[in-house]
Amino acid sequence: MEDIVKRYNEIYRFFLKHVSITNYDFYQEELINRFVEGQHDIESAPLEKKCLYALLMFEDLSQEYLDGFNDASHKKQKCDNQHLCDFLAMKIMEVLIVYIHKYEPKPYNVDAAKIGVSLLTLLACKQFEVVERLYDELVSSITSGAAKKSITHGETSPEIQKLFVLAIEMLASERKQTVDWAAAGIPVERFYLDFVREALYSRDNEVMKKWLTALCDQHLKWCSRFPAVPAESQLLGYEIPIEMGLWPFEYQAVKNFRAKHGLDTPEIEHPLMKTVFARMPDPDFSQWQKPDWFEDFCEKLFEVNPDISFVRDVFFMNKG
């Protein structure tokens, strides 16, 4: 436990140094600039490229809004619904565009490790409908070799996968399906496979506490302080960005998943469970004050990609 507390303190200090917003006016200006630049790129792009530019814009905005959510949550010691929904909306749009679009071949080769973090974050915030819409495309990316390609860099072997494996195995388990990772050429971190098989549906509280504590330990172990700490590069297996360092999103994803299946999840003693992010409220998009541009921009995107228009209901948008 002493080593875990030491690691937590390292991550905590680094988190404070790197997520604090010191110039809020500049931050707000950056949010506007990201949209203005993205809108210009999309309007001038040919039809088949519009979704790509939208992806890049939402990717940038989800990162910016995550910074705002982290900063506000830590300073207030309370997770605010507005900031949470800002971040989640951008993340949802980003992930949907990666996997649901009409043009072939599918042009977006997003790192599987990053997708794993995104999927578990959405599950941690009870966005089941969004994640379930992605399942078939996620499996297709594994069987087609796209997922392997995303984690293979140059002449090196594919990176050992952690959170992508956890997310996919969870989703596959409720469908009574299995994933042949070896056949797909994707090396996996054994802990996450065993977690799903041994703990995900367990009714034994002591067994669950042991596995959930280990899951949070793994979170701290694989949190990245790169480039300040070169040995903690994503290419070396450190999949969790420092912006997510104090958010036990894997625990919350598992808790919500189990609740969906009628299972209780015990509380555990762990440093991560004392952070403000462990007290995450369920997002309420019915109370979300959308950015002025959001609905009009999304409606234009739905014209290009109608398969993602179901998010009108998720975001309580006016019907197009």
Summary of the structure (lengths in Angstrom):
residues: 320
radius of gyration: 19.3
end to end distance: 53.8
largest distance: 57.7
contacts: 981
relative contact order: 0.14
helix: 67%
strand: 1%
